[in-house]
């Protein structure tokens, strides 16, 4: 006769197997649905990815990087995302959250604009992980004139995006967590207002690949803003579809380098690279030094640009990060973000 312990172990194993089968089916169907969506949208990769496409897409705020840590690393963060801000960078990264994660960022942006971001995510056990985020760009007050140049008041343009995402393993539980494929996907509700306004929906999908070389090397791939258009006046403008492929290499316990190839449909592809050095000051306190660069807008304006710097301090489950991004003659941007794991 089986003991109660053996029976309980078998029941747990059966339940785990059922969950694995369920996740495989769901994950496979989601991937197939995403591939069909991409294949059905014959214009997704038909044109663009060059300078002639600049200014042809709407909701450019969707391309503004979130999180001081990611920005300081040159925005090469696709394979590194492991907090709630993974909803922006690569939703598959939510699977790395052990319990709950909260990320908040405030950024005074160029031309008196401001940009805010908040995201929350939590682990859901064997099912995977889920989360949501809010992006908000405030363009401030702008004077409005008629055709004769007469002041008729002002308007306050803004952009907002609400995202809800999930991540799940699509490889069986017989493998270690680092050896599993992970699928992430999110849906977005996007609203943009200038004088008139419009609302649309879109989606992202991302995949984390199994770790390689003794779990020191990882890869990830993301497709963002797969669909959706915003209509202003008589014209419709598609969202800025973005393809990202990223890697992260842990050279040592204290030194990580990252690299991304990013291809926005409304501009040339560009390369991003970053690094992070972690210094243990005490048992619970880590100070991080970060730097990066990217080739985006390499020849678009003059002055010091394309290089990023930053730092951060973590105490137990709390961290505070800062990033400095110079934009040449346009000015400098400072990001501050806080992250909590609980």
VENGIDA-V21030 format. One record per residue. RES is the residue in one small letter. PHI is phi in degrees with one decimal (999 if undefined). BURIAL is 1 if it has 24 or more other ideal C-beta (glycine too) atoms within 12 Angstrom, else 0. Layout:
((RES	PHI	BURIAL) (RES	PHI	BURIAL))
This chain:
((x	999	0) (x	-78.2	0) (x	-73.8	0) (x	-61.2	0) (x	-63.5	0) (x	-65.8	0) (x	-63.6	0) (x	-65.2	0) (x	-64.6	0) (x	-65.3	0) (x	-62.8	0) (x	-63.7	0) (x	-64.1	0) (x	-63.2	0) (x	-64.3	0) (x	-64.1	0) (x	-63.5	0) (x	-63.3	0) (x	-65.3	1) (x	-61.0	1) (x	-60.7	0) (x	-61.8	0) (x	-65.5	1) (x	-61.2	1) (x	-64.3	0) (x	-63.9	0) (x	-60.6	1) (x	-62.5	0) (x	-67.0	0) (x	-64.2	1) (x	-62.1	1) (x	-60.4	0) (x	-61.6	0) (x	-65.6	1) (x	-64.4	0) (x	-65.8	0) (x	-63.2	1) (x	-65.5	0) (x	-65.4	0) (x	-69.3	0) (x	-87.8	1) (x	-67.8	0) (x	-91.6	0) (x	-60.4	1) (x	-118.2	0) (x	-71.1	0) (x	-132.3	0) (x	95.0	1) (x	59.6	1) (x	-153.4	0) (x	-68.3	0) (x	-68.0	0) (x	-92.6	0) (x	-61.7	0) (x	84.1	0) (x	-100.8	1) (x	-123.2	1) (x	-97.4	1) (x	50.4	1) (x	-63.5	1) (x	-62.8	1) (x	-66.4	1) (x	-96.2	1) (x	-75.7	1) (x	-64.3	1) (x	-112.3	1) (x	84.6	1) (x	-67.1	1) (x	-62.4	1) (x	-62.9	1) (x	-66.0	1) (x	-61.9	1) (x	-92.3	1) (x	72.6	1) (x	67.7	1) (x	-95.1	1) (x	-137.2	1) (x	-59.1	1) (x	-90.4	1) (x	-95.1	1) (x	-51.5	1) (x	-144.9	1) (x	-115.6	1) (x	-62.9	1) (x	-71.2	1) (x	-61.3	1) (x	-59.3	1) (x	-82.3	1) (x	-82.2	1) (x	-169.1	1) (x	-58.5	1) (x	-60.5	1) (x	-66.5	1) (x	-60.5	1) (x	-63.5	1) (x	-81.8	1) (x	-72.5	1) (x	-79.7	0) (x	-129.9	0) (x	-132.0	0) (x	-142.6	1) (x	-131.7	1) (x	-126.8	1) (x	-132.1	1) (x	-140.9	1) (x	-127.9	1) (x	-145.5	1) (x	-67.8	0) (x	-100.4	1) (x	-66.9	1) (x	55.1	0) (x	64.5	0) (x	-87.8	1) (x	-137.3	1) (x	-136.4	1) (x	-128.6	1) (x	-145.4	1) (x	-141.7	1) (x	-143.9	1) (x	-131.7	1) (x	-149.7	1) (x	-149.5	1) (x	-74.9	1) (x	-115.7	0) (x	73.3	0) (x	-65.7	0) (x	-68.3	0) (x	135.6	1) (x	-153.9	1) (x	-143.6	1) (x	-173.3	1) (x	-144.0	1) (x	-149.0	1) (x	-132.2	1) (x	-112.3	1) (x	-142.3	1) (x	-111.3	1) (x	-107.1	1) (x	-88.2	1) (x	78.3	0) (x	-94.8	0) (x	-125.1	0) (x	-68.5	0) (x	-115.3	0) (x	-125.5	0) (x	-88.2	0) (x	-64.6	0) (x	-96.0	0) (x	84.5	0) (x	-82.8	0) (x	-66.9	0) (x	-120.2	0) (x	122.9	0) (x	-149.9	0) (x	-139.9	0) (x	-126.3	0) (x	-66.1	1) (x	-154.8	1) (x	-134.3	1) (x	-143.8	1) (x	-136.2	1) (x	-110.7	1) (x	-123.7	1) (x	-130.7	1) (x	-138.1	1) (x	-145.1	1) (x	-139.1	1) (x	-148.9	1) (x	-72.8	1) (x	-117.7	1) (x	-117.4	1) (x	-60.5	0) (x	-72.8	1) (x	-72.7	0) (x	-102.6	0) (x	-65.9	0) (x	-53.3	1) (x	-72.8	0) (x	-104.1	0) (x	-106.6	1) (x	-79.2	1) (x	-125.1	1) (x	-105.8	1) (x	-129.9	1) (x	-152.3	1) (x	-143.4	1) (x	-112.8	1) (x	-128.3	1) (x	-112.9	1) (x	-121.7	1) (x	-129.6	1) (x	-127.2	1) (x	-130.3	1) (x	-113.6	0) (x	-99.7	0) (x	-88.1	0) (x	-145.7	0) (x	-152.8	1) (x	-130.5	0) (x	-147.8	1) (x	-122.9	1) (x	-152.5	1) (x	-157.1	1) (x	-122.0	1) (x	-142.0	1) (x	-140.8	1) (x	-133.3	1) (x	-98.4	1) (x	-90.8	1) (x	-57.7	0) (x	-65.1	1) (x	-132.8	0) (x	51.5	0) (x	57.3	0) (x	64.5	0) (x	-97.2	0) (x	-130.1	0) (x	-137.8	1) (x	-131.6	1) (x	-150.8	1) (x	-139.8	1) (x	-139.0	1) (x	-123.7	1) (x	-112.4	1) (x	54.3	1) (x	-69.5	1) (x	-154.6	1) (x	105.6	1) (x	-137.8	1) (x	-117.6	1) (x	-106.8	0) (x	-128.2	0) (x	58.9	0) (x	-105.6	0) (x	-119.9	0) (x	-109.1	0) (x	-124.1	1) (x	-71.3	1) (x	-73.5	1) (x	-78.0	1) (x	-62.1	1) (x	-134.0	1) (x	-108.7	1) (x	-128.2	1) (x	-129.6	1) (x	-132.6	1) (x	-132.6	1) (x	-137.5	1) (x	-122.8	1) (x	-92.6	1) (x	-70.1	0) (x	-154.7	0) (x	-62.6	0) (x	-112.6	0) (x	-139.2	0) (x	-127.6	1) (x	-120.7	1) (x	-130.5	1) (x	-149.8	1) (x	-130.6	1) (x	-110.7	1) (x	-117.8	1) (x	-124.3	1) (x	-79.1	1) (x	-67.7	1) (x	-102.3	1) (x	-169.6	1) (x	-70.3	1) (x	-62.7	1) (x	-145.1	1) (x	-106.0	1) (x	-126.8	1) (x	-140.5	1) (x	-152.9	1) (x	-149.1	1) (x	-139.9	1) (x	-112.3	1) (x	-108.9	1) (x	-118.2	0) (x	-83.7	0) (x	-85.1	0) (x	-138.2	0) (x	-59.3	0) (x	-109.2	0) (x	-118.0	0) (x	-124.9	1) (x	-106.4	1) (x	-114.9	1) (x	-115.7	1) (x	-134.0	1) (x	-155.0	1) (x	-171.2	1) (x	-155.2	1) (x	-148.1	1) (x	-98.5	1) (x	-66.8	1) (x	53.1	1) (x	-62.2	0) (x	-118.8	0) (x	-82.4	0) (x	-154.1	0) (x	-93.6	0) (x	99.0	0) (x	-70.3	0) (x	-160.3	1) (x	65.3	1) (x	-120.2	1) (x	-126.7	1) (x	-136.9	1) (x	-173.3	1) (x	-149.4	1) (x	-161.2	1) (x	-133.9	1) (x	-121.3	1) (x	-127.9	0) (x	54.1	0) (x	-100.5	0) (x	-118.9	0) (x	-144.7	1) (x	-129.8	1) (x	-127.5	1) (x	-134.6	1) (x	-137.2	1) (x	-115.9	1) (x	-126.3	1) (x	-83.2	1) (x	-119.7	1) (x	58.3	0) (x	-66.7	0) (x	-79.7	0) (x	118.2	0) (x	-112.7	0) (x	-123.0	1) (x	-117.1	1) (x	-113.5	1) (x	-130.0	1) (x	-137.0	1) (x	-124.4	1) (x	-130.7	1) (x	-131.3	1) (x	-120.0	1) (x	-148.7	0))
